[in-house]
Each structure stands twice: as C-alpha cells, then as structure tokens.
Amino acid sequence: MTKTENNRQDFDASKEGKLPCGCIYQDKGWILMRVNECEYHHRKRTAKRPYRPKAECVRP
C-alpha cells in the first residue's frame, strides 16, 4: 500500500459519535458533520428572534 492510498483510507474513514444532549455527528477528521439533531438544538437554531434595528452612527 502506498502512502497516498493509506492517507485516502484515513480520510474516508469517519467515526460516529453521540453528544450527551442527543445529537449524532460524524467525525471526518477536519470537520464534525451533524447527522441527527436533538430537539434542544433544533429549537435554538429555529427560534424566532425579535427584530433589533441597527444603531445609528453618532458623529460629532
């Protein structure tokens, strides 16, 4: 097996993990990809937030 083939196998191999909250993710080496999202994080991500206008610039 050559060095590039060995690196390709390491790169393609991904480990699945589970967080205490219930989210399931895959560890792809350089990034964590969420496979399944728990109810808590889904609510936080999709929560409706109140409108906050931009502050006007104050110049003397």
C-alpha positions in Angstrom: 0.0 0.0 0.0 1.4 3.4 -0.9 1.4 6.5 1.3 -1.4 8.2 -0.8 -3.7 5.1 -0.5 -3.1 5.0 3.2 -4.0 8.7 3.6 -7.1 8.2 1.5 -8.3 5.4 3.7 -7.7 7.5 6.8 -9.6 10.4 5.2 -12.6 8.3 4.1 -12.9 6.6 7.4 -15.4 8.6 9.6 -16.3 7.8 13.2 -19.8 8.4 14.5 -20.2 9.9 17.9 -23.1 10.9 20.2 -23.2 14.0 22.4 -24.8 14.0 25.8 -27.7 16.1 24.5 -28.6 13.5 21.9 -27.1 15.0 18.7 -25.4 12.4 16.5 -22.3 13.5 14.5 -19.7 12.1 12.2 -16.0 13.0 12.7 -14.5 13.3 9.3 -11.0 14.3 10.6 -11.1 18.0 9.9 -14.8 18.7 10.4 -17.7 17.4 12.5 -20.9 16.8 10.5 -24.1 16.6 12.4 -26.2 13.6 11.2 -29.1 14.0 13.6 -30.1 17.0 15.7 -31.6 16.8 19.2 -34.8 18.7 20.0 -33.0 21.3 22.1 -30.6 22.4 19.4 -33.3 22.3 16.8 -35.3 24.8 18.8 -32.3 27.0 19.4 -31.5 27.0 15.7 -35.0 27.8 14.5 -36.2 30.1 17.3 -37.8 33.3 16.2 -35.8 36.3 17.4 -37.2 39.8 17.9 -36.2 42.5 15.4 -33.4 44.7 16.6 -32.8 47.8 14.5 -29.2 48.8 13.6 -27.8 51.5 15.8 -27.4 54.8 14.0 -23.9 56.2 13.6 -23.3 59.1 16.0 -20.7 61.6 14.7 -20.0 64.9 16.4 
